Structure formats: C-alpha cells, structure tokens
C-alpha cells in the first residue's frame, strides 16, 4: 500500500496534486480536480439570507417530524382517551388470559391434532409450543388430523440445563397427557 508523500495545492487551477511513493520506490502523481467553480464574488454580493439554503435529507425529515409532533400535541387535536385505552402494560398483562391461567401443571386444555407421524400425535393447544403424545392403542383410529382432543398439561416448555452448560436447552415442546377425544354435542345426541 502506498502512503501519501507530498501534497501540493494549486488554488488558481482548482486542482490538488498528490505525490505517492509506490512500493518499488517510484513516485506517482495523482491530480484531483475540483468540481466547484472558483468564488469570484465580493463579500457585498453574498448578502443572501442563510435560510434559503437547501437542507439535507435528515434535516428535512427532522423538521417534518417536529411539525407533526407539534400538531399531535396541540390541545385541540387531542381526544379524551377512555380508561380502557389508558391502561398500563402491567395492568394489561396481569388481566391477560395467559396470566389468569396460573401454573400450567394439571390444567385441562383442548387442542387440535395438526400432524401425525407414526403413532406420534402433534397437538396444538394454543401455548408457546405444541405437545407430542402417543396414539392410544384403544380407539386409535379416532385420532386423525383436525380432531379436537383433551389434554392434561404437565409443563408448557420442556427445558433442562445440562452438565457444564450455562443456559437451559429446550426441546421446543410442551409436556402433556392425552385424555381422549373431545366429544361434540352432535356426537352425544347420536349416542
């Protein structure tokens, strides 16, 4: 890599000459030309106000954002928020169905079979992860894709810390026991 050795500026020609010493010891000259015109105006001619200058992209966006923010914060544009809209995140989380569920152990849930591989039934019950249950030997033909089933939840996420690990490793599955097919009202009436 060559390093600059000497720089010569010639303002009357609007050029800059840079001399570089190459790795072989030779000197190379690179001439840079300016694209700006030479300023020949007198100070009296430059009395134009500074506000007429074009602003850059960031400055334009900042001004637009500031104007929009002022419009939004003006008292006449504000609408009275209902108490429901003004609830805090902590309040919303505390009253959410997930928090109302409490500990998942031994809770009964309803799920839908979305995939079957051999005797493994992949069941989505609306948790973070699905669960995998074995197809029962009795009435195994009732369990097909799309069937709604009842589950007893044991754990919402199967994870454990292995020897020497600093973080938990998850199987990306929940643990549940299959209780049976969820019978609909139409099935009960037929029986």
N, C-alpha and C positions, 0 to 999 in steps of 0.2 A: 504494500500500500504506500502510495506517495503522500508526502506531507507538504503543506504549503511552505514555500521557502521565502518568497518576497511578494508583496502586493503593491502595485503601483496604481494610483487612481488619477485619471486624467479627466477633470470635470468639464473641460470645454468640449470634449468629444462624447461625453456621456458613456464612457467605456471604463471598464476595470480590467486591468491585466493582472493575471496571477501566474507566477512562475512556480512550477513544481519540479522537484528533483525526483527523477524516477529511480527505480531500484538498481538500474545499471549505471547510475551516476550522471545520466544526461539530464538536461534541463528542458522541460516542456513549457510552452506558453499557452494559456487558455485565456481568451478575451471574452468578457461578458459585456453585452450591450444593454443599455437601459431602454425601457420602452416608454418612459415618461419624457414629455417634452421639457426643454430647458425653461426654467422660470425666468421670463424677461419682464414680468410685470413689476411696477413700482409698488411700494407699500400703500400708496394712496388708492391704487386700483383694487386692492384686496379688502375693501370695506364691506363685502357681502356678509350678511349675518351667518353665524355658525349653525343656526338651526336648519338651514337649507341643505345641509349635507345629507347624503343618503345614509340611512342607518343599516347596519348589518342584519343578518337573519335573526341572530339571538336577540338583539336589541328590539327589533320589530315584534318578535314573539313575546318578549317580556312586557312591552308596552301594551300589547293587545290583552295579555293575561291580566295585567294590572287594571285595565279598564273594565274587563269582565268581572273581576273580583269586586270592584267598587260598585258596579251595578247590582251584583248579588247581595252585597252587604247593606245596600240602601234600605231604609226602614219601610218604604212603600212597596218594595218588591218582596219583602219577607211575608210569608204566610204563617199564621199561627199553627204550630205543629201540635198534633194530638198527643195525648200522653202515651199512646201506643208507639208512635214514631220516636219519641224521646227516650225510650228505654235504653239502658246501657247494655253493653255486650255481656257483662257479668250477669245481669238480670235475665237476658235472653237465654244465655247458656244454662242458668240454673233452672229455668222453666222449660227447657227443651225436652222432647221425649227421650233422648238418649240419657240425660241425667236422671229423669224420672224412673228409668229402668232400674237404676241402682246396680248392685253387684249382679253379674250375669249368672253366677253359679245357681243351678237348679231352676232357672226360669224356663217356662214353656214358650216356645216360639213356633210360628208357622212359616214354612219355607216351600220353595218350588224346586223340583229337580230340573237342572238345566243341562246336565251332561252325565252320560253313563259310560264307564269303561269297565268291561267285565262285570264283576259284582260290586264295583265301587260306584256309589251314587254321589254326585256332586250337587250339593243343595245350597241355594242362595236364600238366606233368611233375612237379609237387609242389614247385616252387620258389616264391619270393615272387611272381613274375609268370609269366604264360603266355608262350608264344612264338608267333610268326606265321610260317608257312612257306608257300611257293608249292607248289601241287599239281604234281607232276611230269607231264610230257607222256606218258611211258611208264607204262602201268598206272594211269592217273589214276582209273579207276572203282573201284579197290580202296579208295580213301581216302574214307570216309564217316564220319558221326557215330558215335562209340563205338569206332572202330578203334584198336587199340594200335599205336604206331609207335616206331621207334628214332630217337634224336636225338643229335647231337654238339653239346654245349654250347660256346658261344663266350664268352658273358657272361651273368651272372644278371640284370643290370639295365642297360638302355640309358640312359645318362645322360651329359650333357655340360654344360660351362659355356660359355655364350655370351658374346660381347663385351659388356663393361660389367656383366655380372651378378656378384653376389657369391655366389650359390649355384648348385648344379647343377640342371639341369632334366631330368626323367626322362620317358621315353615310357611308363612303366608296362608294359614288355615286356622279355622276355629275348631274347637273340640265340642262335639255334641253327640247325644244318643238318639237314635231314630226310634220314635214311639209308635209310628204307624201312619197309615194314610188318613188324611183329613176327610171325613165324610161330609158331603154337602147335604142340604135339606132335601134335594131331589132323590138322592140315594136312600135316605132314611124313609121317605114316603113309599118308595117302591118295595121296601122290605116290609 
